[in-house]
Amino acid sequence: MILFFTFKKILRKNESISIKYNKTLVLLIFLFLSTQGVIAQNPTIKKNIKELKEKVAQTNGAQRLVWMDSLANYITFETSLANDSILRATVDYAKQLDSVNIAVWHTVNILDNINYKNEHLEEGEKIVMQTKPLLPYVTKPKILDKYYFELGELYYLLRDFNESIKSFDSCYSYATKYKTNLVGTSKFRKGITYVDKGDFGKASIEIREASNYFQKGKDTIQWINSKNSMSILYSKNGFYKEAKKERIELIELAKTLQDYPNLPPVYYNIAADDNKAGLQKERISNLKLALEANKISKYKDFYKPILISGLVVAYAENDSIALAETVLKQLKSDEENSSGSNEAYYLEAKKKIAFAKQDYKKAINYGEAYLNLKKESNQYEEIQEAENFLSKAYEAIGERDKAFNHFKNYTKIKDSIGDIQKSRVLAYYQTLYETEKRDLTIQSQENNIALLDSENKLKNQWLLFGGLGLLAVFGFITLYRSRNFVKKKQHLQERFVQDIINTQEKERTRVALELHDSVGQQLMLLTRKSKSLKNKEIETLAKDTLANVRSISQGLHPVVLERLGFTASIEDLVNTIDENSDIFFTLEIENVNEYLDEDKALHLYRIVQEIVNNILKHAEAKAVYVNINKKDNTILLSIKDNGKGFDYQQKIKTSKSLGMKSLLERCKIINSKLKVISAINKGTEVLVLTPANS
């Protein structure tokens, strides 16, 4: 599983006394009661606070407010003491003297206190409403940006994400104007708000922009934190290539800094992605690196049980039971490591060891306890894994009804998470298309010109050979050249077909982008317009048409292939067809992305697409099995169906369809071997063997 570490601020130990007061008694209460519960043992702090209190007591009017302001600022920024009552007293007195800047500034600090503790949020809303009329009269810089930042944090905690985003936008505007350090931070917090809102596309763009800002400003810690957030977002939504790139950069930065305490979970999350990719040696290696990095982490006691449990699970799942049990003993000596917030990790380790030892009853007991914990916290990915584990455990002891029930729960959650991930990925791409205009090349036109040149050369050769044919004395030379010409012609025909295929792909890309950027945008405007006019019929028609255009655009140019890679795009293709047809599809696929370059991946994707479409149109099959794996230096693609079959040799000779010829030419382009095994009423198997990139 991917590990999200969210560290809340550590609450101050010394809390101030909560006091109710009216304006006429504010100063008296302020002097004699407000700081009684906050004076620390440090004699210097005590002395400074005492001196400031005396100055407040000895002055009146504006001068008194100056000393109150100094006292409030001192306690807020120079100590770890609670300061709520002092801040309120200062704000109230500032309002009496119409000192707007001081009143708003310390209102900001009150909001910071409320957000810091995540308590009395409704009271924070009341304070915001009381302060709103003062905002137009603020004259000093670096107040409004901080105010809107704390307002954004307050709305975030209240789960009002739209208002939170508006507030962070206002913070960004003022921070940019005054050139404060909240420029990047407001972007970063806005991105995190988009994450919780479920808008992954906008979230990734905001966090990326914040990361660039932190990098330019040489704010290394914030830069690393933003990159870590990006890597987790990428991984959670299936962008494993992007996640790995971010984490490699993150590790190098952390090593350079030599003081980044959150490096262990970075290695832990890399190991989680390794597990998804089937890279078990790398998974175990990264877990060991996480434990090594944890030795110097400020949070090593927090991380240790989690990392050890992860290593135990990895050993157990890779038939290293003795090693798993040895590592697990490190947790038994400390009850805190196997209880409380660490209990789930401990149970996961125990259930995997029991399963590996074929002690299925114990595995089920641990598995049920683990599942109940995860249900309490609504961690759906972990619940999915727990249901799948129990399904296998019950199957192992022969209780098939219970196994089937858990498997149904597993598939239901898997489909739900898959739908969420797809919607986030779609949002990501849609946002990219809306914010970045892509430059279109004229490569397809150049290919057409090259084809015309080839045809002209061919015509000239015919004229030349015709003239030579009139001369008998050169008959032998003509015959010899004619034979060479036949070979060249055959080669040119193959090149011509291949050029057509390549040009077709480029034209598909161009048309897809035109549909999205032109027709798609117009349809979106039509949808909004019809909605504003409350014309349901036109709105529905516009939405359906927009969906069809997007579907056509996706068919013309598989964006999933470009962004997620070959493996994920095949999964998406097969799953989509499976959902929209009566044929039962089974897919087994290894992650072969690193062994395919861009051209090979595209042509293999089209080959799979063409074969599956042929099955849907002609095979009358009930089931299809798609298998893709790497063996030695070859990627093997196998697609079997139980349809009516056909005579392949006869079909290839007599068929006028370009489908089979297209398959053959695509295979030639990427140096693949195509083999078709079929017979009448015995189904069909298509094999494609492609050299893997080293």
Buried (B, 14 or more C-beta within 10 A) or exposed (E): BBBEBEEEEEEBEBEBBEBEBEEEEBBEBBBEBBBEBBBBEEEEBEEBBEEBBEBBBEBEEEEBBBBBBBBBBBBBEEBEBBBBBBBBBBBBBBBEEEBBBBBBBBBBBBBBBBBBBEEBBEEBBEBBEEBEEBEEEBEEEBBBBBBBBBBBBBBBBBEBBEBBBBBBBBBBBBBEEBEBBBBBBBBBBBBBBBBEBEBBBBBBBBBBBBBBBBBEEEBBBBBBBBBBBBBBBBBBBBBBBBBBBBBEBBBEBBEEEEEBBBBBBBBBBBBBBBBBBEBBEBBBBBBBBBBEBBEEBEBBEBBBBBBBBBBBBBBBBBEBBEBBBEBBEBBEEEEEBBEEEBBBBBBBBBBBBBBBBEBBEBBBBBBBBBBEBBEEEEBBBBBBBBBBBBBBBBBBBEBEEBBEBBBEBBBEBBEEBBEBBBBBBBBBBBBBBBEEEEEEEEBBEEBBEEBEEEEEEBEEBEEEEEEBEEEEEBEEEBEEBEEEBEEEEEEBEBBBBBBBBBBBBBBBBBBBBBBBBEBBBEBBEBBEEBBEEEEEEBBEBBBEBBEEBBEBBBEBBBBBBBBBBBBBBBBBBBBBBBEEEEBEBEBEBBBBBEBBEEEBBBBBBBBBBBBBEBBBEBBEBEEBBBBBBBEEEBBBBBBBBBBBBBEBEEEEEEEEEEBBEBBBBBBBBBEBEBEBBBEEEEBBBBBBBBBBEE
